[in-house]
Amino acid sequence: MNWCMRIGLLAGLLTTALAPAGQGQAVVRGADDRFKADILVVVAHPDDEGAVTPYLARSIYDLHKRVAVVYGTHGGSGANNYGREHAAGLGDIREMEARESCTRLGIKNVWFLEGKDTASQNVLNSLANWGHGANLEKLVELIRLTRPDVVITSLPGIFIGENHGDHQAAGVLATEAFDLAGNPVMFPSQLAGASAHREIYLENLEAWQVKKLYYFPDANDEKQFSGAGPAYSIWEVSPSQKKPYWRIALEAATTHLTQYPEDIERIQKMSDAEAQKMMRDPDTAWWTDPETLVFGKSFFLTKATDDVFANLEGEPNRCLELSAKVQRPSAGTTVKLGGPWGYYQSFREAHCLGSLRVPDPPEIAVMAGSQVYVPLVILHGTNKALNLQLRVEVPKGWKVTSGEGEIDLPAESSSELRVEVQTPALTVSELKGNTPQEIIVHALVDGVSAGDIQLRVQLRSHALPQ
Ligand SMILES: [Zn+2]
């Protein structure tokens, strides 16, 4: 007998769901408690977990909560700042760095989806490159396996900040999975009971409704989220670990050597006083204090700022606030921002996220000297062909390169367009103190306004492609 057969036979004996328990008695095994989580963290890349590790340290060490983490990608498309390995090889290393970081926080249950690290600010690019459907199915399965009360993930939205499309994609998938995992008709083969002695298709998991969803932002200005959810001090000293939560989080982050080896080396040489000084200075601190978890939604009625673990049962939330918060296009021809902005408007409506904070006017940061594009959707109001005029106002020194003027639109209910603007290539010193500026698109049909679109754009020396 070869080893595969031996292992197969042994596995067959061990995995029988109906196990004999004495004479004439049988026991149906329950869900595997080793994998039950209180919090499931869903992030895009190895090291993204670091955004919430001060709160995770609090919940693991002092609230005795069980935490599991799902990474959307292996993070293989970034630069290797430590060794020579790149691409998939770098992804293999980053998986280990992430696992080691989680282990330091007492997190053992860590999974990776099959998303591809995508360098762009557009969540739709990430969703396309990740394989949205297959990874969503996998995430729903992991929720059904880990049965968390709370999911914490990246904020799906567009902000001046790193604004990584993959971070947003993690937030999109987690939000979708929140709504799907409890629905028994979604991915039913995950729920179907074993029908054969050695079942190889049906998973025998249980439909699971996560109770609460929180986000952490990828924006430069985290203070804008103050009051948008519960806030936790990163300076509070852990009663069990006798050190502040930021310190525990910082120590866990030092495994990510392929990402920021110089910072890690510097931090490891710091005295306690020097590390405290670094964390007190808003320009060098790794976390904003207090750390706000942006409230996404709750299955039961709760207030946004209530504690993460408050109201895990009670009166179901029927999403009543929604219609007041989401703007619907009026009758007649109207223009709205398209692309990821248009998608997010529908996303917030579909997932009952009407009270989520959204920059007004919409905003983005791009690299100085790059093109910025303004995606537009023209809602015809009828199915008739239209003659549209677009007039674009740009800041001094910026240039409209396409999309302006008179445009004939076909007979359809909505048309997608884009305006492209060339931004000036400013030097680092010219960019100092630079504030966001506005692009305004005026849309007219037969000389009558169909609305204006504003986009606030900040120029930077470096930014991911829009
Ligand atoms: Zn990341």
Residues whose N, C-alpha, C, O or C-beta is under 5 A from the ligand:
A	BS01	ZN	H45 D48
